[in-house]
């Protein structure tokens, strides 16, 4: 393996973007990764008995196969300990991305990180998803959009 200069969107046919939609005061807080074609996927989940709503949605997406075409991520609000409202919000995020990208809902994973117990403001999330760029986005912005309390992005790209 060789470490190269690149991003999450370096593989051919992969794109990523991130931006500030208003979940945080100033910093980027929503992003996605998109693949032109369904890609093989795997996930590792927390073993904690308390799991955020996005975990349930993503598990369901991967239950009937191991392929994804998009991952939508927000930071600032974890969408954990939010009950049915949180589950509905996670499914809505999945549906919004699927509709925008014209792909099947079960090809979209959802992830959230941030404050626990706070509901997602879905109008804000929806506007953010509509602003994300599918194929000309900024992958470095995705890296920034998933930060919580970190002071800098952590990334490495390798060629195998």
Secondary structure as GFF3:
##gff-version 3
##sequence-region A 1 160
A	DSSP	beta_strand	2	4	.	.	.	ID=ss1
A	DSSP	beta_strand	14	19	.	.	.	ID=ss2
A	DSSP	beta_strand	30	40	.	.	.	ID=ss3
A	DSSP	alpha_helix	53	63	.	.	.	ID=ss4
A	DSSP	beta_strand	67	77	.	.	.	ID=ss5
A	DSSP	alpha_helix	83	101	.	.	.	ID=ss6
A	DSSP	three_ten_helix	105	107	.	.	.	ID=ss7
A	DSSP	beta_strand	108	115	.	.	.	ID=ss8
A	DSSP	alpha_helix	122	131	.	.	.	ID=ss9
A	DSSP	alpha_helix	139	145	.	.	.	ID=ss10
A	DSSP	beta_strand	157	159	.	.	.	ID=ss11
###
